[in-house]
Amino acid sequence: MNRYLKFAPALLLIFAGVALPSASVRAAMNAGGFSREEAAQARKDPGRFTLDQRSVKIKEIARNVPAGVRIPAPKILSSDAIPELSDIINLGLKIWSIIEKNKPVVDITTQYASALPKDLSQWSDLQGWHAPAGNVYRLTANNLYGARVIDVTYEVLRSYGGNYNGMGRYLTEATIEPLKVNVDWGYKFSLAANIPDSGIINVGTSKNPIAGMTLEASWRIDTALKTSAGRAVYYLQGDGLLRSMGGFSRSALRRQGAKAMASLREAAF
């Protein structure tokens, strides 16, 4: 009887719907940077190296924390012509990496998005900028045994309030700064920032625009057995508003999509 007990954890995981990977799957995952020892330990103890995606949580832990990034002195336009202020676009980056396989890679002084008048060439054409500051968030996740395997803290930053001779409120230096990255052995955590095509809007008026921006923080957690992914969504405004719009995993998005399709089918009948 005792000789069968050692197989109990694996059997429980199989019955729970966690499929043990094939050799081809293991080879594909190992191509992502896992050592032979990590792959071997994952096969030996799949519960330890399988993320419980339901355990992923993102919580706000601090607000309006200064970033300590120097802002160049604002440059005032010498032209007497007033530029079109209500046509707001992103003159910065659209997609950039924050953390790659547990290593912070972002340079927040050069990698950021903006929401500025289209007619301006750079954000320093405006005045009245507030120093970069933002809200701090903590992302945590556990394995199937309930043990903490991911503990990452990051700050969503922006500089806001830029205006043209008192008109408009705009955004620049919108980015994400990693503050702490604690990841258990055998796990790889990555984070990237993305500004959707529809993520830049004017929530003010044509005469006194207020820039609005949607910033997505897309996360990915890999082991030699499984990949999990999701995103957190943040909304920023040129008048200083910054708030979380919630977080979504791929499985949650699929469930939402399925519910939406079911509702459409019911409405059709």
TACORLIN-V649604 format. One record per pair of residues at least 24 apart in sequence whose C-alpha atoms are under 6 Angstrom apart, sorted by sequence separation. I is the first residue (numbers start at 1). J is the second residue. If there is no record, write none. Layout:
[[I:J] [I:J]]
This chain:
[[90:114] [133:157] [154:178] [193:217] [212:236] [90:115] [133:158] [154:179] [192:217] [212:237] [89:115] [132:158] [153:179] [192:218] [211:237] [88:115] [89:116] [132:159] [153:180] [191:218] [211:238] [88:116] [131:159] [152:180] [191:219] [210:238] [88:117] [89:118] [130:159] [152:181] [190:219] [87:117] [88:118] [130:160] [152:182] [190:220] [87:118] [129:160] [151:182] [189:220] [85:117] [129:161] [189:221] [128:161] [129:162] [150:183] [188:221] [128:162] [149:183] [188:222] [127:162] [149:184] [187:222] [83:119] [126:162] [127:163] [187:223] [126:163] [126:164] [168:208] [167:208] [168:209] [169:210] [170:211] [168:210] [75:124] [76:125] [74:124] [75:125] [74:127] [116:170] [115:170] [115:171] [114:171] [114:172] [113:173] [112:173] [113:174] [112:174] [112:175] [67:132] [67:133] [66:133] [171:238] [65:133] [170:238] [64:133] [65:134] [169:238] [64:134] [169:239] [64:135] [63:135] [62:135] [62:136] [61:136] [60:136] [61:137] [60:137] [161:238] [59:137] [160:238] [161:239] [59:138] [58:138] [160:240] [58:139] [57:139] [57:140] [56:140] [56:141] [55:141] [102:188] [55:142] [101:188] [102:189] [101:189] [101:190] [52:142] [100:190] [52:143] [99:190] [51:143] [52:144] [99:191] [50:143] [98:191] [98:192] [48:143] [97:192] [96:192] [115:211] [47:144] [96:193] [95:193] [95:194] [94:194] [94:195] [86:206] [86:209] [38:186] [39:224] [29:224]]
